[in-house]
């Protein structure tokens, strides 16, 4: 059976959105990776697969370059390229590299090539850092909107040892998140549902929330501000990410109008682009 790769070079600012658009391929068994070609330049997004590539070609559209590959285990090679790393109190690692966890850290086992979110992107790192700054007494009820692989919900469950909700508009991502929670020993603490934003009866029944986490994109964050303001309790917080630094002022202004006050933020760089993670408190 033939093995092939396809690749597309995209500006750094488009990388996250492009990767999210390919989530369905990862969940269907294809390997999707990306790498920085230059610090301020483009990123190369690559897809590895085998067999008939016509279905994938039709799904990704024009502009991609294709190449037949030698008969090697490209999935295993991609997995080996994802190495463990520490961020805040967490140690993020794939299944094949579970040894060597630093003492006192919280392990998060997440494999590449599943749903979006292995922790390597600046937005996920920023969220993990900001979660560690929150007081456990102020996070009794938490929900992760757009959970992807479930990494942030899993991190909250392991950090605070309490139930956490997660939702995603992709049913396959929800299945992956459930599997990851079980692999991390918090399957009983994490509940994942197929939902658009907060629109799900299980989510509505758990509100109001002390904490809403949303690592998505600037556009959806603007569209969700009204529902977040309704769902969060007085003094509750939102952790918002998936936005470039230059988009932050617009996000902050929109959330201020609904009663949220910025408390702190962290900026992290990926692919020559600077990404911001915000923590805002509901003051109404």
N, C-alpha and C positions, 0 to 999 in steps of 0.2 A: 504494500500500500504506500502511495507517495506521501512524503512529508513536505510541507511547504511553509513559507513565511510570507507575510505581507507587512509593509511598513509605510508610514506616512509621517512627514515632518510638519509640526504645527508650532505656532508661536507659544511661548511659555504661558501667556495669559489664557490660552484656549485649552491647555492640557487637561485640566480637571474636568471640564465639561465634555471634552472628547472621550476621556476615559469612562465617565459615567454613562455615556451613550453606548459604550461597548460592554456594559455589565452583562447583558444577556448572553454574549459570546462566552465569557468566563464561566457563567453558570451552566453553559451547554457543553463544557469540556474542553474548550479552546483555551490557550494560554495567551493572555494579554499583558504586555509589559511596556514600560516606557523608560527612556534614559535621556539625560541631558546631553545635547551635542556641544553646547558652549554655555558659559555662565549666564550671559545675557541673550543668548540666541535661542533657537528652536529646540523642541524636544522631539524625539523619534518614538512614535507609538508603533509597537510591533505585535502581530498576531501570529501564533504558531499553531498549526493543525495538521491533520492528515486526512487522506481521502479526497473526495470531491469538494473542491473549493468554490463551486458555483454558488451555493447557497450563501456562503459568507460574502462573496464578492457582491452579490445582489443586496445584501444587508448593509454593507459599509459604504457603497456608492463608489463614485469615480475618484481618481487621484492617487489611489494606492499602487505601490509597486509590489510585484510578486516574484518569488523565486522558489524553485524546487531545492530541497535540502538533502544532504546525505542521511542515511538511515541511522539516526542517533536518538537517544532518549532526551528530546528537547524539553519535555515537561520537567524531568528531573534536574536538568541543567538550570532551568529557570528557577526552580525551587532553591537550588543551592546558592543562587545569587542573592536571595533574600536572607540576610544575616541578622542575628539578634542585635537589638540596640536598647538603650535606656532613655526614658523620657520622664521627667518628674520622678515619682516613686515607682513607676512601672518599668518592667523589662519585657519588651515585645519580642517574640521569637516564633519561628515556624516550627512545625512538628518535628522536622528532621534535625533541629538544632536546639534541643531542650536542655543540654548540659551547660553548666557554667553560669547559672543564674546568680547574680551578685546577692550577697547576704542583705536581708532587710527589704528587698524589692518585691513588688507584686507581679507575678508572671502573667502575661497575656499571650495565649497560644493562638495565633492567627496565621493561616496559610495564604500565600499568594495565589492568584488565579481563581479566587472564589468571587464573592461579591465585593463591591467597592469598599476599601478601607482596611489596609494592613498596618496603618500607623506611620508609614514612611512619608506621607505628604505633610507639608507644613501645617495644613488646616487641622488634621487629626492630631498631630503633635501638640499644636496649640491648645486644642480642647483637653487633651490629657493633662497638660500642665495646669490649665485653669481649674479643672475638676479637683485637683489636689489642693487648691487654695481655699476650697469651700469648707465651712464647718459642718461636720456630720449632723449636728442638731438642726441645721437649717436646710437639710436636703431629704427630709423624711419621705416625700413623694416626688419621684422624678420620672421624666419621660424623655426618650431620645427620638426625635422626629427625623425621618430619613436615615434609618439605622444602618443601612448597607450590610456589612459583614457582622454588625452587632458589637464592634469593638468598644464603643463608648458606653453602651449599656452594660456590657460585661465588666468594663473597668469600674463603673459605678457600683455594681453589685459586689465586686471583690473588694473595693475600697471601703465601702460602708456596711457590707454584709446585710443588705436589706433588699426587698423586692424593687425591681425597676421595670418600667414599660419601654417598649421600643416599637416603632412602626415604620413601614416603608411602602411605597406605592408599587413595588415590584414583589410579586408573590414568591419568586424564586429566592430573592434576597432574604425574605422572611424565613424561608426554610434553612438557608445557609446560616443565618443568625442563630436560629434554634440549635443547629448542630454545633456551632462554635461555643454557645453557652454551655452545652452539655460537656464538650471537650475541656472546658475551663472549670468544670465543677460547680457551675452556678445555674444549671438548667432549671432548677426549682425556684430560683430567685428571679429569673428573667422571663417576662411574657412578651412575645413578639406578635404583632398583628399586621394584616394587610390593610393599610389605611392611607388616605390622602391627607397629609398633615395630621390634624387631631381628630379627623372625622371618622370615629369608630366608637360603637357603644361601650366597649371595654375601656377605652381611653376616657370617654366622657364620664364614666362611672367613677373613675379614680380621682378626678379633679375636685377642687382646685389643686394645682401643683405648686410645690416649693421650688421646683427646678424644671426648666425646659431646655434641652440641649438640641441644637439644630446645626449640623455641619453639612450645609447644602450649597446653595449659590445665592448671590446677592438678589437676583430677581425673585426667586421663591421666598426669601426672607422678607422682602417687602410685601409680598402677597399674603404672608401669614401673620403680619403684625396684629391685625384685629383679633384673630382667633387666639393668639398668644396672650394678648391683654385680657381676654375673657377667661382664659383657662388658668392663668397663674394667680395665686393668692396674694394678699397684701404682704409686702416685704419679700415676695418670691423673686427668683432670678431667672434670667435667660443667659445661656452661653451660646453665642452666635459665631459661626465660622463659615468658611467657603467663600469669603470675600477678599478681594484685593485691598491693599491699604488705601488706594485712591477711591474706593467705593465706600469706605467706612463712614465718612461724614454723612452721606445720604442715608445710610442705615441708621446711624445714631439719631439723626433728625427725625426720621419716621417713627422710631420707637419712643423718642422723647415726647412726641405729640400724644402718645397713648399712655404716658405716665411712667415710662422707664427712664432710669437715671444711670448713666455710665459709671461704673466703679473702677474698672481696670481693663487692660488689654495686653496682649503679647503679639509681637510680630515675628514671623518666621519666614525664611526664604526657601523657595523650591523652584528650580528651573529658571533662575534669574528674575523671578517675580516675588514680591513681598506680599504675604498674606497675613491678615489680622484676625485674631480671635478676641471677641468682646465678651465681657461680663457686665450685665446691666440688671439693676434692681427695680422692681415694680413699686412705685411710691404713691399708690392711690388706695 
